[in-house]
Amino acid sequence: MMTGACDETVKGRAWIGDTARMDVHASLEAPCPPAELFSFVDDLGKYPAWIDLVHRADSLAPTADGEPLWQVELRARLGPLARSKRLRMRRTVLDPDSHVVVFQRSEVDGRSHAPWVLRAEIDEQLGSLGAASVLRMHLHYGGALWTGGVLERTLADQITNGRERLLALVRATH
């Protein structure tokens, strides 16, 4: 894989009863050590700087267990129309040594909500130019509102654009 290369796949929609599910996988190779790249993905508050899908991510008071929380607004433009969704997201896994972070939807309104899970993991890759990192992200959505071919194409486009902006941010710190 070349530096800055990106692989994105929508792993399919599977209908379960009346609920669809979508799994999006993306990877990115960046010219920096894993810890440096991890600093851009371990905090949802940093995502609006590099991916348009995350329109806003405002920090909330942490959980009683000390887990960070964010109020996240996702927004996708489909031609002249826009879809948006607000989610309360919690960081459920943070392992800086292994460079793994997981965020999960965590609403407290007593209603049943479709799951949103974002997992990011980074591996080191040594090459002739020095340390490089491979970021692998997996977004799982277990509902029906954000599925469908047009929206999936829009999401893939946002991943591609976000990859370029993330690489620019990484290079600016190098």
N, C-alpha and C positions, 0 to 999 in steps of 0.2 A: 504494500500500500504506500502511495506517495504521501509526503507531508501535505497536510491539508485535505487529504482525500476523505470522502464521506460516503458511507453506505447507509441507505435508508430503505427500510421495507415496512410495509404494513402487513403484518403477519396474518391478516385475514379477519374477517368478521364471522362470528359464529352465532347463530340465533339460538338462544336458550329460552324457551317459552316466549314471552313477549320482550325479552331483553337481548339486545345485541352486545357484542363485545369487540373491542378494537385493541390491538397490540401493535405498537409502532416501535421499531428498533432502529437505532442510528449509531454510527460510530464515526470517530474523528481521530486523525493522527495529528499531534501538535508537537512543535519543536521546543519542548521544555520538559523539565522533570515533572513527575506525577503530582508532587505537592503543590507546585505552582498552578497547574491546571485545575487541581482539586479546589483551590481557593475560589474559583469562578463558579463551581457547581454545588458547593456544600451549603449555600445560603440562597433560598428562593428570592430574597430581596435583591440579588444581583442579576437575576434572569432578565428583567425588562431591558437591561443594557445590551443584551445580545440576541434575544429571541422575541419577535413580535407577538407570538401567541400569548406570552405572559405580559399583558398590558400593564398590570400593577401587581405588586406583591408587598403588602404592608405588614410589618411586624406587629404581632399581638403579644399580650402578656403570656409567658410560658405556662405550660401545664403544671399541675401540682408536683409532677415528677421532674420538672425542669426542662421538659422537651420544648423546643422552640415552636411557635405557631405563626402562620401568616394568613392574612386574608388576601386571596389571589383572585384577580380578574383575568380570565382567559378571553381572548377576542380573536375572531377569525373573520376576515372579509371575503365574501363570496360575490364578486362583481360589485353591484351597487348596494348589496345587503351586507349586514354584519351580524354575526352571532356572538353573544358573550355569555359567560358563565362565571358566577362567583363561587369560590370554594374556600373553605377553611382547611388549610393544610398543616400537617404536623410532621416534623422530622422524626422518624421512628428509628432510624439507624444512622449513626455517624461513627465511622471507623477511619480516622485519619491515617492510621498506620497501613491499612489495606486499601485506602482511597476508595471507600464505598460509602454512599449515602442513599437513603430511601426516604421519600416523602409520601404520606398517605392522606387521603381526605379524612377529616375528623370533625364532622358537624356535631353540634350539641343541642339541636332544636327538637330532638326526640322523634324526628321522622326518619324513614328509611331512605337512604341515598345511594345512588350508583357509586361504586368504588372508582377512585382515581389513584393510581400508584405510579410514582416516578422513581426509577432506580438508576443511579449513575455509578459506574466503577471505572477505575483508571489503572492500567497496567503500564509498567515501564518497558520501553523497547530501546535497546542500545543499538546505535548504528554508526556508520562512519563519520557522521557529523556530531556525534555525542548523544546525550540523553534525549529521548523523545518519549512521548506518552500516547497511549491509545485510550480514548474515552469511549465507553460503550454505554448508551442510554436506552432504557426501555420504559415506554409509557403505556400503561394499561388503563383502559376505560371500560367499565362494565355496564354502561347504559346504552340508550338508543338515540338520544338527541344529537350526539356529536359523531355519528357514523354516516356512511354513505360515500360513494365514489368521489363526488365533487369536493366534499369536505376533506376527505383523505388526501386528495391531490393538493389542496390548499395547505394542509398540514405538512406534507412532504416539501412543498415550496418554502414554507417558513423554516423548516429544519435546514434546508440548503442555505438560505439567507442567514440564518442564525449561526451556522457553522462558520461562514466567512467573517461575521462580526466577532464571534468568539476568538477566532484565530487572530484577528486584528488586535483585540484586547490583550491576548497572550503575548503577541509580538511586541506590543508597546511596553510591556513590563520587562522584556528581555534586554 
